[in-house]
Structures are given as C-alpha cells and as structure tokens.
Amino acid sequence: MGTHVIKMPDIGEGIAQVELVEWFVKVGDVIAEDQVVADVMTDKATVEIPSPVSGKVLALGGQPGEVMAVGSELIRIEVEGGGNHVDEPQAKPVEAVATPAPAPVAEPPRSEPQVVASQPATASATAPIVPRQASDKPLASPAVRKRALDAGIELRYVHGSGPAGRILHEDLDAFISKPHSTAGQAPSGYARREGSEQIPVIGLRRKIAQRMQDAKRRVAHFSYVEEIDVTALEALRQQLNQKHGESRGKLTLLPFIVRAMVVALRDFPQINATYDDEAQVITRHGAVHVGIATQGDNGLMVPVLRHAEAGSLWSNAAEIARLANAARNNKANRDELSGSTITLTSLGALGGIASTPVVNTPEVAIVGVNRMVERPVVIDGQIVVRKMMNLSSSFDHRVVDGMDAALFIQAVRGLLEQPACLFVE
C-alpha cells in the first residue's frame, strides 16, 4: 500500500490562495476515482476538486472556511501500489473525526458522488427513530433547515443519506411520508425551543459579505425609484407567449427590461461603465454585459448575459434562464460570473414596493425590479386599474450625476410603457 497526496491545485487567474468551502468525504471513507472530495472557492466561483485515484482517506488538510495556499496538502489517500508520496512529516493534517465541521454555505440539490463504501440503510417505516444526541449537530443546508423548521421537524430525528450523514431534501421527503414512533414525532408548532446555532461565515457567504461591505464602503451610493405602467408591456408579453411560447419559449419581463436598458444606454454611455477607483479611470463599454443577480440556496450570484445588445428577446430569455439555472446549481464557471458592465436585479413576486440595491462594483449602476401589481391610477381625469411596477435603481455618485441617472430611468420607463419603441431603430 502507498500514499497519494492531492495538493491544492492552481485553478488559474494567478490566484495564490483559495478558500476550502466544504468536504464531501471524511477520514476513513473509501472513495472512487473521479469522486468529488471537496469544494474550494476563488473570488469568482466555486470549483470542485475530484480525486484522481481510488483509495481510503487518511487525512484532510484543512477545515471548511480555511484559506489554503496553492500547492499545500489538501487530502491524503491510501492507495494500492506505491502512490506519489514518500512518508514525511505531514504539513497540516486534521485529526480523524466522525464527521467534518458543518458547512453553513448551502449547496443546491446535486447528484451525490458515488462512494465505494456502503451507505447506511434508510430507517424503516415502522422502526422507532433513534435521535442524535443533543450535542450532535446534524449536517444540513440552510434551505433544508428552513424547510424542516417550517414543517416543525427536528433534524436530529431525520436520517441523513448524504456525505457524512448530511440531510438532503429527499431525506425530509422520506421522513414526512412515513409514520414514526412517539420518540421521533415532530414537536408542536407551539412547543418551546431551546439552544442556538452558530454559523461560521465561510465560502460564498463570506465572499458576498466582503463584496457588499467593500461596495458600501467605497461607493457613493444613491438610489432613484420610478413608477412604471406596464399594462401594455404585459399584454404584449402574454400575446407573444400565446403565439410563440411553444416554439420559441416563454418570455418573462426580464428580457424586455434588458432590451429597454440596452436601448436607453445608447444615450447614456456613462452608465454602462466601470470605475477603477485606485487608478482613477472610468471605462465606458460598448458591449452591454448585463449581470443577472440570481439567488440560490447558497447565496447571491451574478452570472453575466454577454452582449445583450446583440440578442433578441428569445435568445436573451433563453440565456438568462440557462445562466440562472447554472448559478443555482453551482455550475456557473468563472467566465460566466465575471465581466458585467451593469447589473439587473429582481426579487420577482417578493419585490415589494421599493428597494435600495447595492452597486456591483466596479460597475456604476444597478437596476432593481419590484413587484408588478394592479393599482388604481388617474388617466385623463378617470380612475382606472393599471398594472404598475417600480424600478428601484442605485448608482455610484462619483461617476453618475443624479440628473443623468433620472434621465436614464425615465428613458427606460418610456420604452417599457410604449413597448413598440423597443424595436424601432
């Protein structure tokens, strides 16, 4: 038997350090070749680290949340044959533990890597459930924890079938669908709850926190909110979906708003810009690369719709859907998460009345979409019901003057209220 050491790989961009986000194996696991053993994060994306060999995990080189140097020891595996490592003092092994430290950064539902070692069988429908000890914190993503809380389920009663006993959505489904003994019954919604939970800020959540803090510290934010009558736009959208939805795909409001931004930016190039405040240089971009703020289980990501100015409604809609799906499933690559020149953010049905979005530096503008609702408005002295929606947008006042921001949003408003103008050249 020999030892194979996997070192933290150089994943490009001249990065010297990366953050270890999550382990998918533990000491003692038998793993297969090409099985994903860990997720690591750069400034731009999460990267999966697969094992090039099959064998037994001997030691882990770090804890989730730890920043590790490229080339440092990531994991040590016992393999058949000689391996690639001569025994020497280990750089930084982690003591063997039953389970890895819980990772608070939620991963979207994913196909679990195949593990050679057999997994524990799911608890039977009739057998009483033996809960974990109160001190044994179950592993689960924030999305799973919220779902369990809403359902009044204590996770310590739920069998986890994921790596290291991680509780998945499928495990909750199985728990809810099966009868349980009294020992495993979920508490009443009025039952007292004790204890607290400490969640380390690591992985994507750490990156989001750092970027938001940096943006608020460095950018001179100001926000501008405008009300828009989207009655005609919504009628057009529904008509296009009825006529072409089956053949070209369904349209949401987002590709129309992207089109309005593209057209309006022709007259406001100072808003489709990035600002290097260290070099004191503003770069105005010809191409409109729209960042689409996307919320997933593991946090906010901003995949980029490139050359939105060259796309049709349907091509932009398809690309927005593809990028959002890739981001939510943690499959977006570094190129898809960088290079935006302006950002569009929407909370959909939860959009509220107004918001104050944070500029996605080094950009200088972000356009926020609030909820569309029917409201009574006065037109020509008559009260009529119209479909109304607010745009809540923020700008970097160091680069964008208030008048220019207001005129830009008014231009977007005019295009959306008279949607035929979106296609007039």
Solvent accessible surface area in square Angstrom, and as a share of the most:
residue,aa,sasa,rsa
1,M,147,0.65
2,G,12,0.11
3,T,17,0.10
4,H,30,0.13
5,V,10,0.06
6,I,16,0.08
7,K,122,0.52
8,M,3,0.01
9,P,48,0.30
10,D,101,0.52
11,I,25,0.13
12,G,28,0.27
13,E,88,0.40
14,G,77,0.74
15,I,37,0.19
16,A,74,0.57
17,Q,106,0.47
18,V,3,0.02
19,E,5,0.02
20,L,0,0.00
21,V,1,0.00
22,E,6,0.03
23,W,10,0.03
24,F,11,0.05
25,V,1,0.01
26,K,54,0.23
27,V,28,0.16
28,G,35,0.34
29,D,24,0.12
30,V,55,0.32
31,I,0,0.00
32,A,22,0.17
33,E,102,0.46
34,D,104,0.54
35,Q,7,0.03
36,V,23,0.13
37,V,0,0.00
38,A,0,0.00
39,D,0,0.00
40,V,0,0.00
41,M,7,0.03
42,T,3,0.02
43,D,107,0.56
44,K,93,0.40
45,A,4,0.03
46,T,20,0.11
47,V,33,0.19
48,E,59,0.26
49,I,8,0.04
50,P,67,0.42
51,S,1,0.01
52,P,73,0.46
53,V,34,0.20
54,S,60,0.39
55,G,14,0.14
56,K,89,0.38
57,V,1,0.01
58,L,69,0.34
59,A,7,0.06
60,L,7,0.03
61,G,2,0.02
62,G,2,0.02
63,Q,74,0.33
64,P,19,0.12
65,G,11,0.10
66,E,44,0.20
67,V,76,0.44
68,M,11,0.05
69,A,49,0.38
70,V,47,0.27
71,G,39,0.37
72,S,36,0.23
73,E,21,0.09
74,L,0,0.00
75,I,0,0.00
76,R,11,0.04
77,I,0,0.00
78,E,52,0.23
79,V,11,0.06
80,E,145,0.65
81,G,47,0.46
82,G,67,0.64
83,G,41,0.40
84,N,88,0.45
85,H,36,0.16
86,V,127,0.73
87,D,118,0.61
88,E,106,0.47
89,P,126,0.79
90,Q,68,0.30
91,A,83,0.64
92,K,120,0.51
93,P,62,0.39
94,V,30,0.17
95,E,144,0.65
96,A,73,0.57
97,V,66,0.38
98,A,83,0.64
99,T,71,0.41
100,P,12,0.08
101,A,47,0.36
102,P,48,0.30
103,A,8,0.06
104,P,22,0.14
105,V,5,0.03
106,A,1,0.01
107,E,18,0.08
108,P,6,0.04
109,P,85,0.54
110,R,57,0.21
111,S,107,0.69
112,E,62,0.28
113,P,24,0.15
114,Q,147,0.65
115,V,33,0.19
116,V,90,0.52
117,A,38,0.29
118,S,108,0.70
119,Q,91,0.40
120,P,90,0.57
121,A,92,0.71
122,T,77,0.45
123,A,44,0.34
124,S,64,0.41
125,A,41,0.32
126,T,124,0.72
127,A,43,0.33
128,P,90,0.56
129,I,22,0.11
130,V,133,0.76
131,P,40,0.25
132,R,62,0.22
133,Q,125,0.55
134,A,97,0.75
135,S,103,0.66
136,D,71,0.37
137,K,83,0.35
138,P,17,0.11
139,L,16,0.08
140,A,5,0.04
141,S,7,0.04
142,P,56,0.35
143,A,25,0.20
144,V,3,0.02
145,R,52,0.19
146,K,130,0.55
147,R,81,0.29
148,A,1,0.01
149,L,97,0.48
150,D,102,0.53
151,A,54,0.42
152,G,13,0.12
153,I,17,0.09
154,E,63,0.28
155,L,17,0.09
156,R,77,0.28
157,Y,25,0.10
158,V,2,0.01
159,H,54,0.24
160,G,6,0.05
161,S,43,0.28
162,G,3,0.02
163,P,16,0.10
164,A,21,0.16
165,G,30,0.28
166,R,24,0.09
167,I,1,0.01
168,L,32,0.16
169,H,49,0.22
170,E,111,0.50
171,D,13,0.07
172,L,1,0.00
173,D,70,0.36
174,A,30,0.23
175,F,17,0.07
176,I,96,0.49
177,S,86,0.56
178,K,65,0.27
179,P,95,0.60
180,H,51,0.23
181,S,35,0.23
182,T,112,0.65
183,A,58,0.45
184,G,0,0.00
185,Q,105,0.47
186,A,45,0.35
187,P,42,0.26
188,S,70,0.45
189,G,66,0.64
190,Y,215,0.82
191,A,42,0.33
192,R,214,0.78
193,R,147,0.54
194,E,137,0.62
195,G,80,0.77
196,S,118,0.76
197,E,82,0.37
198,Q,159,0.71
199,I,96,0.49
200,P,73,0.46
201,V,79,0.46
202,I,8,0.04
203,G,0,0.00
204,L,17,0.08
205,R,107,0.39
206,R,58,0.21
207,K,35,0.15
208,I,22,0.11
209,A,47,0.36
210,Q,97,0.43
211,R,110,0.40
212,M,62,0.28
213,Q,131,0.58
214,D,41,0.21
215,A,1,0.01
216,K,119,0.50
217,R,174,0.63
218,R,81,0.30
219,V,10,0.06
220,A,44,0.34
221,H,49,0.22
222,F,42,0.17
223,S,49,0.31
224,Y,59,0.22
225,V,69,0.40
226,E,26,0.12
227,E,71,0.32
228,I,0,0.00
229,D,24,0.12
230,V,0,0.00
231,T,34,0.20
232,A,45,0.35
233,L,0,0.00
234,E,6,0.03
235,A,61,0.47
236,L,42,0.21
237,R,48,0.18
238,Q,88,0.39
239,Q,115,0.51
240,L,32,0.16
241,N,16,0.08
242,Q,162,0.72
243,K,148,0.63
244,H,36,0.16
245,G,7,0.06
246,E,172,0.77
247,S,96,0.62
248,R,131,0.48
249,G,32,0.30
250,K,131,0.56
251,L,1,0.01
252,T,80,0.47
253,L,28,0.14
254,L,39,0.20
255,P,2,0.01
256,F,0,0.00
257,I,0,0.00
258,V,0,0.00
259,R,37,0.13
260,A,0,0.00
261,M,0,0.00
262,V,4,0.02
263,V,24,0.14
264,A,4,0.03
265,L,9,0.05
266,R,130,0.48
267,D,112,0.58
268,F,27,0.11
269,P,56,0.35
270,Q,28,0.13
271,I,0,0.00
272,N,4,0.02
273,A,0,0.00
274,T,22,0.13
275,Y,29,0.11
276,D,72,0.37
277,D,29,0.15
278,E,147,0.66
279,A,60,0.46
280,Q,125,0.56
281,V,78,0.45
282,I,80,0.41
283,T,63,0.36
284,R,143,0.52
285,H,57,0.25
286,G,76,0.73
287,A,23,0.18
288,V,8,0.04
289,H,28,0.12
290,V,0,0.00
291,G,0,0.00
292,I,9,0.04
293,A,18,0.14
294,T,6,0.04
295,Q,109,0.49
296,G,13,0.13
297,D,59,0.31
298,N,8,0.04
299,G,2,0.01
300,L,63,0.31
301,M,15,0.07
302,V,32,0.18
303,P,0,0.00
304,V,4,0.02
305,L,3,0.02
306,R,100,0.36
307,H,95,0.43
308,A,2,0.01
309,E,61,0.28
310,A,86,0.67
311,G,18,0.17
312,S,62,0.40
313,L,13,0.07
314,W,44,0.15
315,S,57,0.37
316,N,7,0.04
317,A,16,0.12
318,A,66,0.51
319,E,54,0.24
320,I,14,0.07
321,A,62,0.48
322,R,114,0.42
323,L,1,0.01
324,A,11,0.09
325,N,90,0.46
326,A,13,0.10
327,A,2,0.01
328,R,116,0.42
329,N,52,0.27
330,N,19,0.10
331,K,121,0.51
332,A,7,0.05
333,N,80,0.41
334,R,68,0.25
335,D,103,0.53
336,E,29,0.13
337,L,25,0.13
338,S,27,0.17
339,G,47,0.46
340,S,16,0.10
341,T,3,0.02
342,I,0,0.00
343,T,1,0.01
344,L,2,0.01
345,T,28,0.16
346,S,40,0.26
347,L,111,0.55
348,G,42,0.40
349,A,85,0.66
350,L,152,0.75
351,G,3,0.02
352,G,27,0.26
353,I,133,0.67
354,A,56,0.44
355,S,38,0.25
356,T,103,0.60
357,P,19,0.12
358,V,39,0.22
359,V,0,0.00
360,N,21,0.11
361,T,27,0.16
362,P,77,0.48
363,E,3,0.02
364,V,0,0.00
365,A,0,0.00
366,I,10,0.05
367,V,0,0.00
368,G,2,0.02
369,V,13,0.07
370,N,5,0.03
371,R,93,0.34
372,M,64,0.29
373,V,44,0.25
374,E,115,0.52
375,R,73,0.27
376,P,95,0.60
377,V,30,0.17
378,V,104,0.60
379,I,72,0.37
380,D,138,0.72
381,G,63,0.60
382,Q,120,0.53
383,I,133,0.67
384,V,55,0.32
385,V,99,0.57
386,R,70,0.26
387,K,54,0.23
388,M,12,0.05
389,M,1,0.01
390,N,17,0.09
391,L,0,0.00
392,S,0,0.00
393,S,0,0.00
394,S,0,0.00
395,F,0,0.00
396,D,1,0.01
397,H,89,0.40
398,R,98,0.36
399,V,23,0.13
400,V,0,0.00
401,D,86,0.44
402,G,29,0.28
403,M,134,0.60
404,D,35,0.18
405,A,0,0.00
406,A,22,0.17
407,L,85,0.42
408,F,0,0.00
409,I,0,0.00
410,Q,62,0.28
411,A,35,0.27
412,V,0,0.00
413,R,79,0.29
414,G,35,0.34
415,L,23,0.11
416,L,0,0.00
417,E,42,0.19
418,Q,116,0.52
419,P,14,0.09
420,A,72,0.56
421,C,60,0.36
422,L,1,0.00
423,F,98,0.41
424,V,105,0.60
425,E,156,0.70
